[in-house]
Amino acid sequence: MPLIDERRADLERTRDLKMARSVHAYVRGNTAQFYQWLAASPVADSIPAGPPVWICGDCHLGNLGPLADADHEIDIQIRDLDQAVIGNPAMDLIRLGLSLETAARSSDLPGVTTAKMVEAMIDGYARALTPEPEDDPLEPDVVRSVRREAAGRKWRHLANERLEDVEPEIPLGKRFWKLDKDERRAIDALFEDPDVRSRALSLAGLGPKGRIRVIDAAYWRKGCSSLGKLRYAVLLGVAGKGDKAENYALVDIKEAVASVAPAAPKVSMPDGPAERVVMGACALSPNLGERMIAAKLLEKPVVLRELAPQDLKIEVDQFSRKEAIEAATYLAYVVGIAHARQLTSDQRREWRQQLVSGQDGDLDAPSWLWRSIIDLAGAHETGYLEHCRRFALAAEHA
């Protein structure tokens, strides 16, 4: 198990391996270059300036899925808001389109399927901008199955995956690493902070006289975003006043950093990255935003969120042609709902009109979206192969 000074090298190896698995995985872990390549693309000037709203900023397939609200009701929403900014909603459409395109190519689907997916995306997104509920797209099988799985999950499922022993503890090993003394002291102090404690007890449905204690904590090696940043799993025991038995809560603590997504000019956002993430989550994914707390840990901004058993991601190893098109319609609709709730009726109507105009020949979708996706697909394919070459050479010389 790596010591704190050795974590970075281990995380770099993990990230490189993960991004080398497929071009789809490479796209998911390459947000900064996505925006750099998009800005340098010849199609950049033709992308319309949509109404400034909170956008995900990293709107790929894996960042959508079922999320539980405070009453354990489940909605399909955006799961990760690290890159959220007030910006151009077209950016989320392009990023989602690229993610769907690479997933389709990884499934050996023909190029014509990509064209149909782009058409389906515009159809689904445009439906989200209309007020008629009968126009909502049907949930595809790939989404319905993960929703059913989420609906059947309870705390014991989360505990079985993450914890062990009668007095639960976080099992150290491949995913969870031991903390040093300063880290553990800082986490204990964080949950003694009056503001954090009050908010945490409120989220647990307990009053100010409730009890909260840190049972266990570990560094969490989770995703490419962990590289060089704070990421912790914390097991809490919570109880109401006078209650002998405790309930357990598993909390994800994640360092918040500046977003690489372009923000719209002259918009007002929180100065702190943690506050920005929480505000973006409340706007885009209220089920998630209402479970988040912005705080400071080891003098760095962090976001705390309680993990719910129902929180899952949509994982697609292989798409069929029908599944790909249905998923494109529905997931674009989910993103459209997140944007639309921030717009007035007039803004929704105007933005929808911009999207359904400017079709590219026989393609029933705007030319800027199609051209952006295929241009970025080429850039990411090249970048992916170059990444694999470097990673393979480094592995041979290791």
Kinemage of the C-alpha trace (Angstrom):
@kinemage 1
@onewidth
@group {chain A} dominant
@subgroup {mainchain}
@vectorlist {calphas} color= white
{ca met a 1} P 0.000 0.000 0.000
{ca pro a 2} L 1.632 3.296 -1.053
{ca leu a 3} L 2.715 5.880 1.477
{ca ile a 4} L 1.430 9.422 1.031
{ca asp a 5} L 4.572 10.482 -0.881
{ca glu a 6} L 4.219 7.494 -3.228
{ca arg a 7} L 0.563 8.034 -4.124
{ca arg a 8} L 1.158 10.241 -7.140
{ca ala a 9} L 3.267 7.695 -9.043
{ca asp a 10} L 0.730 4.952 -8.345
{ca leu a 11} L -2.157 7.170 -9.446
{ca glu a 12} L -0.337 8.148 -12.647
{ca arg a 13} L 0.157 4.479 -13.547
{ca thr a 14} L -3.489 3.761 -12.843
{ca arg a 15} L -4.648 6.708 -14.936
{ca asp a 16} L -2.415 5.772 -17.873
{ca leu a 17} L -3.622 2.173 -17.801
{ca lys a 18} L -7.262 3.212 -17.559
{ca met a 19} L -6.991 5.655 -20.470
{ca ala a 20} L -5.191 3.064 -22.602
{ca arg a 21} L -8.053 0.555 -22.376
{ca ser a 22} L -10.137 2.157 -25.132
{ca val a 23} L -10.610 5.424 -26.987
{ca his a 24} L -13.876 5.805 -25.054
{ca ala a 25} L -11.963 5.643 -21.750
{ca tyr a 26} L -9.406 8.081 -23.174
{ca val a 27} L -12.157 10.597 -23.993
{ca arg a 28} L -13.567 10.315 -20.473
{ca gly a 29} L -10.205 11.065 -18.871
{ca asn a 30} L -9.162 13.864 -21.199
{ca thr a 31} L -11.419 16.825 -20.440
{ca ala a 32} L -8.786 19.566 -20.619
{ca gln a 33} L -7.561 18.580 -24.084
{ca phe a 34} L -11.159 18.240 -25.263
{ca tyr a 35} L -11.626 21.976 -24.769
{ca gln a 36} L -8.187 22.828 -26.149
{ca trp a 37} L -8.814 20.829 -29.315
{ca leu a 38} L -12.343 22.193 -29.652
{ca ala a 39} L -11.087 25.794 -29.391
{ca ala a 40} L -8.476 25.092 -32.085
{ca ser a 41} L -10.956 23.336 -34.359
{ca pro a 42} L -12.060 25.045 -37.591
{ca val a 43} L -15.664 24.549 -36.500
{ca ala a 44} L -15.226 26.472 -33.224
{ca asp a 45} L -16.450 29.787 -34.657
{ca ser a 46} L -19.680 28.231 -35.926
{ca ile a 47} L -20.795 26.879 -32.524
{ca pro a 48} L -23.779 28.984 -31.441
{ca ala a 49} L -23.663 30.970 -28.221
{ca gly a 50} L -26.514 29.424 -26.288
{ca pro a 51} L -28.103 31.110 -23.270
{ca pro a 52} L -25.648 31.135 -20.333
{ca val a 53} L -26.675 28.393 -17.895
{ca trp a 54} L -24.938 26.065 -15.500
{ca ile a 55} L -23.413 23.297 -17.615
{ca cys a 56} L -21.829 20.016 -16.528
{ca gly a 57} L -18.580 20.826 -18.338
{ca asp a 58} L -17.665 17.113 -18.504
{ca cys a 59} L -20.855 15.661 -19.933
{ca his a 60} L -19.834 12.153 -20.966
{ca leu a 61} L -21.788 8.909 -20.810
{ca gly a 62} L -20.307 7.781 -17.477
{ca asn a 63} L -21.346 11.012 -15.772
{ca leu a 64} L -25.057 10.274 -16.160
{ca gly a 65} L -27.051 7.848 -14.059
{ca pro a 66} L -29.603 7.327 -11.294
{ca leu a 67} L -29.337 9.600 -8.264
{ca ala a 68} L -31.445 9.426 -5.106
{ca asp a 69} L -32.912 12.522 -3.492
{ca ala a 70} L -33.357 13.048 0.262
{ca asp a 71} L -36.539 10.943 0.182
{ca his a 72} L -34.796 8.127 -1.760
{ca glu a 73} L -36.728 8.899 -4.931
{ca ile a 74} L -34.613 8.202 -8.016
{ca asp a 75} L -34.075 10.353 -11.095
{ca ile a 76} L -31.601 10.035 -13.955
{ca gln a 77} L -29.387 13.097 -13.623
{ca ile a 78} L -25.801 14.290 -14.101
{ca arg a 79} L -23.579 12.557 -11.524
{ca asp a 80} L -20.344 14.571 -11.544
{ca leu a 81} L -20.217 18.353 -11.414
{ca asp a 82} L -16.489 18.948 -10.815
{ca gln a 83} L -16.236 20.987 -14.024
{ca ala a 84} L -19.577 22.807 -13.703
{ca val a 85} L -19.608 26.451 -14.789
{ca ile a 86} L -22.100 28.935 -16.145
{ca gly a 87} L -21.353 28.550 -19.824
{ca asn a 88} L -22.608 27.612 -23.265
{ca pro a 89} L -24.994 24.612 -23.167
{ca ala a 90} L -23.735 23.602 -26.617
{ca met a 91} L -20.531 22.401 -24.901
{ca asp a 92} L -22.411 19.703 -23.003
{ca leu a 93} L -24.064 18.538 -26.225
{ca ile a 94} L -20.729 18.276 -28.034
{ca arg a 95} L -19.036 16.430 -25.170
{ca leu a 96} L -21.936 14.001 -24.819
{ca gly a 97} L -21.986 13.480 -28.585
{ca leu a 98} L -18.271 12.668 -28.645
{ca ser a 99} L -18.682 10.230 -25.744
{ca leu a 100} L -21.564 8.461 -27.481
{ca glu a 101} L -19.625 8.362 -30.766
{ca thr a 102} L -16.595 6.711 -29.176
{ca ala a 103} L -18.829 4.253 -27.289
{ca ala a 104} L -20.481 3.328 -30.591
{ca arg a 105} L -17.131 2.902 -32.326
{ca ser a 106} L -15.895 0.746 -29.436
{ca ser a 107} L -18.967 -1.414 -30.112
{ca asp a 108} L -17.925 -1.766 -33.786
{ca leu a 109} L -21.028 0.069 -34.973
{ca pro a 110} L -20.868 1.615 -38.464
{ca gly a 111} L -20.432 5.334 -39.042
{ca val a 112} L -24.034 5.720 -40.153
{ca thr a 113} L -25.042 4.888 -36.578
{ca thr a 114} L -23.092 7.917 -35.372
{ca ala a 115} L -25.070 10.112 -37.764
{ca lys a 116} L -28.330 8.637 -36.470
{ca met a 117} L -27.163 9.182 -32.877
{ca val a 118} L -26.475 12.871 -33.527
{ca glu a 119} L -29.967 13.235 -34.984
{ca ala a 120} L -31.377 11.409 -31.966
{ca met a 121} L -29.487 13.688 -29.580
{ca ile a 122} L -31.015 16.808 -31.085
{ca asp a 123} L -34.453 15.199 -31.007
{ca gly a 124} L -34.127 14.276 -27.321
{ca tyr a 125} L -32.594 17.582 -26.259
{ca ala a 126} L -35.215 19.602 -28.167
{ca arg a 127} L -37.996 17.633 -26.472
{ca ala a 128} L -36.627 18.732 -23.091
{ca leu a 129} L -37.120 22.345 -24.158
{ca thr a 130} L -40.843 21.862 -24.844
{ca pro a 131} L -43.463 21.905 -22.063
{ca glu a 132} L -45.534 18.936 -23.300
{ca pro a 133} L -44.864 15.871 -21.078
{ca glu a 134} L -46.387 13.558 -23.691
{ca asp a 135} L -43.419 14.491 -25.866
{ca asp a 136} L -40.914 12.990 -23.398
{ca pro a 137} L -38.850 10.123 -24.872
{ca leu a 138} L -39.228 6.623 -23.480
{ca glu a 139} L -36.493 5.372 -21.186
{ca pro a 140} L -34.256 2.933 -23.113
{ca asp a 141} L -33.482 -0.543 -21.804
{ca val a 142} L -29.901 0.379 -20.878
{ca val a 143} L -31.216 3.158 -18.599
{ca arg a 144} L -34.244 1.225 -17.341
{ca ser a 145} L -32.086 -1.673 -16.184
{ca val a 146} L -29.738 0.514 -14.140
{ca arg a 147} L -32.726 2.393 -12.671
{ca arg a 148} L -34.257 -0.942 -11.573
{ca glu a 149} L -30.957 -1.964 -10.006
{ca ala a 150} L -30.720 1.375 -8.185
{ca ala a 151} L -34.306 1.138 -6.912
{ca gly a 152} L -33.572 -2.241 -5.311
{ca arg a 153} L -30.426 -1.155 -3.499
{ca lys a 154} L -30.306 -0.528 0.258
{ca trp a 155} L -27.599 0.522 2.710
{ca arg a 156} L -26.498 -3.121 3.099
{ca his a 157} L -25.560 -3.230 -0.597
{ca leu a 158} L -23.342 -0.168 -0.213
{ca ala a 159} L -21.869 -1.585 2.997
{ca asn a 160} L -21.141 -4.954 1.378
{ca glu a 161} L -19.257 -3.190 -1.418
{ca arg a 162} L -17.291 -0.747 0.717
{ca leu a 163} L -17.104 -1.944 4.323
{ca glu a 164} L -16.296 -4.958 6.468
{ca asp a 165} L -16.642 -6.266 10.045
{ca val a 166} L -19.371 -5.908 12.662
{ca glu a 167} L -18.089 -2.487 13.723
{ca pro a 168} L -17.803 -1.346 10.131
{ca glu a 169} L -14.468 -0.214 8.828
{ca ile a 170} L -13.172 0.745 5.418
{ca pro a 171} L -11.100 -2.176 4.071
{ca leu a 172} L -7.596 -1.058 3.131
{ca gly a 173} L -6.155 -2.445 -0.079
{ca lys a 174} L -6.285 -1.651 -3.772
{ca arg a 175} L -8.970 1.042 -3.581
{ca phe a 176} L -8.601 2.413 -0.054
{ca trp a 177} L -5.247 3.472 1.367
{ca lys a 178} L -4.147 4.205 4.909
{ca leu a 179} L -4.108 7.830 6.038
{ca asp a 180} L -1.204 9.475 7.751
{ca lys a 181} L -1.796 11.022 11.186
{ca asp a 182} L -2.211 14.581 9.889
{ca glu a 183} L -4.883 13.492 7.418
{ca arg a 184} L -6.867 11.609 10.055
{ca arg a 185} L -6.655 14.499 12.527
{ca ala a 186} L -7.826 16.919 9.836
{ca ile a 187} L -10.822 14.728 8.966
{ca asp a 188} L -11.791 14.384 12.633
{ca ala a 189} L -11.572 18.170 12.996
{ca leu a 190} L -13.637 18.703 9.841
{ca phe a 191} L -16.644 16.905 11.321
{ca glu a 192} L -16.246 18.834 14.567
{ca asp a 193} L -16.567 22.121 12.666
{ca pro a 194} L -19.927 23.631 13.727
{ca asp a 195} L -21.064 24.454 10.180
{ca val a 196} L -20.153 21.047 8.748
{ca arg a 197} L -21.581 19.228 11.761
{ca ser a 198} L -24.857 21.159 11.605
{ca arg a 199} L -25.280 20.563 7.884
{ca ala a 200} L -24.349 16.869 8.168
{ca leu a 201} L -26.863 16.306 10.975
{ca ser a 202} L -29.516 18.126 8.968
{ca leu a 203} L -28.873 15.898 5.941
{ca ala a 204} L -29.192 12.877 8.241
{ca gly a 205} L -32.613 14.132 9.362
{ca leu a 206} L -31.377 14.839 12.895
{ca gly a 207} L -31.599 17.969 14.989
{ca pro a 208} L -28.758 20.002 16.509
{ca lys a 209} L -28.657 17.683 19.536
{ca gly a 210} L -27.809 14.703 17.346
{ca arg a 211} L -24.474 12.902 17.561
{ca ile a 212} L -21.931 12.396 14.827
{ca arg a 213} L -18.545 10.675 14.964
{ca val a 214} L -15.893 9.541 12.523
{ca ile a 215} L -15.642 5.750 12.725
{ca asp a 216} L -13.061 5.256 9.979
{ca ala a 217} L -11.493 7.073 7.040
{ca ala a 218} L -9.175 6.233 4.154
{ca tyr a 219} L -7.657 7.772 1.052
{ca trp a 220} L -9.806 6.745 -1.915
{ca arg a 221} L -8.128 5.869 -5.181
{ca lys a 222} L -11.074 6.561 -7.422
{ca gly a 223} L -10.928 7.601 -11.055
{ca cys a 224} L -8.459 9.701 -12.968
{ca ser a 225} L -9.593 12.774 -11.048
{ca ser a 226} L -7.842 11.525 -7.891
{ca leu a 227} L -4.417 12.304 -9.359
{ca gly a 228} L -2.583 14.727 -7.088
{ca lys a 229} L -5.772 15.760 -5.270
{ca leu a 230} L -7.434 15.025 -1.964
{ca arg a 231} L -9.942 12.168 -2.122
{ca tyr a 232} L -11.212 10.410 0.982
{ca ala a 233} L -13.911 7.967 2.045
{ca val a 234} L -15.227 8.605 5.556
{ca leu a 235} L -17.509 6.327 7.552
{ca leu a 236} L -19.685 8.228 10.013
{ca gly a 237} L -21.846 7.072 12.887
{ca val a 238} L -24.894 9.286 13.447
{ca ala a 239} L -27.639 9.114 16.057
{ca gly a 240} L -30.455 11.265 17.377
{ca lys a 241} L -30.577 12.686 20.878
{ca gly a 242} L -31.051 9.854 23.348
{ca asp a 243} L -30.695 7.116 20.725
{ca lys a 244} L -28.356 4.282 21.665
{ca ala a 245} L -28.129 2.710 18.222
{ca glu a 246} L -26.210 4.484 15.481
{ca asn a 247} L -26.919 4.687 11.806
{ca tyr a 248} L -24.039 4.730 9.370
{ca ala a 249} L -23.253 7.104 6.539
{ca leu a 250} L -20.476 6.850 3.973
{ca val a 251} L -19.158 10.219 2.832
{ca asp a 252} L -17.047 11.014 -0.215
{ca ile a 253} L -14.664 13.955 0.268
{ca lys a 254} L -13.228 15.295 -2.957
{ca glu a 255} L -10.907 18.221 -3.548
{ca ala a 256} L -12.445 20.922 -5.724
{ca val a 257} L -10.240 22.625 -8.309
{ca ala a 258} L -10.657 25.226 -11.023
{ca ser a 259} L -12.799 24.102 -13.956
{ca val a 260} L -11.253 23.631 -17.398
{ca ala a 261} L -14.626 24.254 -19.059
{ca pro a 262} L -15.002 27.744 -20.574
{ca ala a 263} L -17.283 30.025 -18.572
{ca ala a 264} L -19.528 32.572 -20.231
{ca pro a 265} L -18.258 36.167 -20.049
{ca lys a 266} L -19.545 38.516 -17.357
{ca val a 267} L -21.380 35.897 -15.312
{ca ser a 268} L -21.426 35.716 -11.535
{ca met a 269} L -20.216 32.474 -9.971
{ca pro a 270} L -18.819 31.661 -6.513
{ca asp a 271} L -15.118 32.448 -6.181
{ca gly a 272} L -14.369 29.198 -4.361
{ca pro a 273} L -14.255 26.015 -6.460
{ca ala a 274} L -16.103 23.953 -3.834
{ca glu a 275} L -18.946 26.469 -3.631
{ca arg a 276} L -19.040 26.558 -7.450
{ca val a 277} L -19.414 22.769 -7.644
{ca val a 278} L -22.219 22.726 -5.069
{ca met a 279} L -24.099 25.590 -6.732
{ca gly a 280} L -23.738 23.932 -10.129
{ca ala a 281} L -25.015 20.647 -8.710
{ca cys a 282} L -28.056 22.330 -7.171
{ca ala a 283} L -28.901 23.846 -10.567
{ca leu a 284} L -28.205 20.806 -12.753
{ca ser a 285} L -28.760 17.801 -10.478
{ca pro a 286} L -30.790 18.795 -7.417
{ca asn a 287} L -30.872 15.194 -6.162
{ca leu a 288} L -27.102 15.435 -5.772
{ca gly a 289} L -26.755 19.121 -4.920
{ca glu a 290} L -28.959 18.843 -1.851
{ca arg a 291} L -26.563 16.209 -0.431
{ca met a 292} L -23.383 18.271 -0.863
{ca ile a 293} L -21.395 20.452 1.534
{ca ala a 294} L -18.584 22.849 0.577
{ca ala a 295} L -15.768 22.960 3.133
{ca lys a 296} L -12.005 23.245 3.683
{ca leu a 297} L -9.701 20.335 4.533
{ca leu a 298} L -5.925 20.603 4.943
{ca glu a 299} L -6.299 24.206 3.707
{ca lys a 300} L -7.821 23.055 0.415
{ca pro a 301} L -11.400 23.418 -0.834
{ca val a 302} L -13.343 20.163 -0.773
{ca val a 303} L -16.854 18.937 -1.479
{ca leu a 304} L -18.489 16.432 0.853
{ca arg a 305} L -21.380 14.267 -0.256
{ca glu a 306} L -23.101 11.348 1.353
{ca leu a 307} L -23.024 8.302 -0.887
{ca ala a 308} L -26.460 6.811 -1.478
{ca pro a 309} L -26.895 3.114 -2.359
{ca gln a 310} L -29.014 4.155 -5.335
{ca asp a 311} L -26.255 6.252 -6.953
{ca leu a 312} L -25.016 4.310 -9.974
{ca lys a 313} L -23.462 5.137 -13.314
{ca ile a 314} L -24.668 3.975 -16.703
{ca glu a 315} L -22.092 1.426 -17.842
{ca val a 316} L -22.247 0.256 -21.439
{ca asp a 317} L -19.647 -2.254 -22.604
{ca gln a 318} L -21.339 -2.932 -25.927
{ca phe a 319} L -24.100 -1.009 -27.705
{ca ser a 320} L -26.397 -2.435 -30.334
{ca arg a 321} L -27.455 0.006 -33.058
{ca lys a 322} L -30.935 0.325 -31.541
{ca glu a 323} L -29.552 0.802 -28.010
{ca ala a 324} L -27.104 3.464 -29.185
{ca ile a 325} L -29.789 5.556 -30.861
{ca glu a 326} L -32.252 5.181 -27.974
{ca ala a 327} L -29.546 6.092 -25.444
{ca ala a 328} L -28.565 9.168 -27.461
{ca thr a 329} L -32.172 10.390 -27.464
{ca tyr a 330} L -32.779 9.837 -23.777
{ca leu a 331} L -29.437 10.998 -22.368
{ca ala a 332} L -29.548 14.199 -24.419
{ca tyr a 333} L -33.060 14.674 -23.035
{ca val a 334} L -31.707 14.320 -19.463
{ca val a 335} L -29.056 16.960 -20.171
{ca gly a 336} L -31.692 19.153 -21.814
{ca ile a 337} L -33.893 18.960 -18.705
{ca ala a 338} L -30.925 20.066 -16.570
{ca his a 339} L -30.411 23.088 -18.822
{ca ala a 340} L -34.099 23.855 -19.396
{ca arg a 341} L -34.979 24.191 -15.714
{ca gln a 342} L -32.704 27.251 -15.651
{ca leu a 343} L -34.377 28.990 -18.618
{ca thr a 344} L -37.519 31.023 -19.112
{ca ser a 345} L -40.123 29.871 -21.630
{ca asp a 346} L -38.899 32.438 -24.166
{ca gln a 347} L -35.262 31.369 -23.706
{ca arg a 348} L -36.174 27.713 -24.163
{ca arg a 349} L -38.103 28.482 -27.336
{ca glu a 350} L -35.288 30.604 -28.807
{ca trp a 351} L -32.585 28.063 -27.929
{ca arg a 352} L -34.648 25.244 -29.384
{ca gln a 353} L -35.082 27.173 -32.615
{ca gln a 354} L -31.319 27.655 -32.863
{ca leu a 355} L -30.765 23.933 -32.447
{ca val a 356} L -33.270 22.667 -34.976
{ca ser a 357} L -32.097 25.095 -37.654
{ca gly a 358} L -28.838 24.933 -39.615
{ca gln a 359} L -29.149 21.307 -40.678
{ca asp a 360} L -26.282 19.734 -42.581
{ca gly a 361} L -27.604 18.427 -45.904
{ca asp a 362} L -29.508 15.192 -45.342
{ca leu a 363} L -28.578 15.142 -41.640
{ca asp a 364} L -31.448 16.150 -39.376
{ca ala a 365} L -29.102 17.935 -36.963
{ca pro a 366} L -27.103 21.191 -36.991
{ca ser a 367} L -23.889 21.091 -38.987
{ca trp a 368} L -21.797 22.566 -36.145
{ca leu a 369} L -22.670 19.634 -33.860
{ca trp a 370} L -21.869 16.991 -36.466
{ca arg a 371} L -18.635 18.659 -37.538
{ca ser a 372} L -17.519 19.227 -33.932
{ca ile a 373} L -18.032 15.571 -33.046
{ca ile a 374} L -16.245 14.118 -36.076
{ca asp a 375} L -13.376 16.624 -35.799
{ca leu a 376} L -12.880 15.849 -32.107
{ca ala a 377} L -13.276 12.115 -32.724
{ca gly a 378} L -10.316 12.262 -35.095
{ca ala a 379} L -8.216 14.293 -32.664
{ca his a 380} L -8.981 11.945 -29.785
{ca glu a 381} L -8.271 8.840 -31.879
{ca thr a 382} L -4.833 10.256 -32.698
{ca gly a 383} L -4.264 11.276 -29.084
{ca tyr a 384} L -5.352 7.860 -27.855
{ca leu a 385} L -2.939 5.982 -30.121
{ca glu a 386} L -0.108 8.301 -29.097
{ca his a 387} L -1.003 7.776 -25.432
{ca cys a 388} L -0.919 3.997 -25.931
{ca arg a 389} L 2.485 4.221 -27.632
{ca arg a 390} L 3.946 6.233 -24.753
{ca phe a 391} L 2.329 4.049 -22.126
{ca ala a 392} L 3.516 0.816 -23.781
{ca leu a 393} L 7.082 2.115 -24.068
{ca ala a 394} L 7.083 3.273 -20.458
{ca ala a 395} L 5.782 -0.128 -19.329
{ca glu a 396} L 8.522 -1.934 -21.279
{ca his a 397} L 11.247 0.156 -19.660
{ca ala a 398} L 9.781 -0.007 -16.159
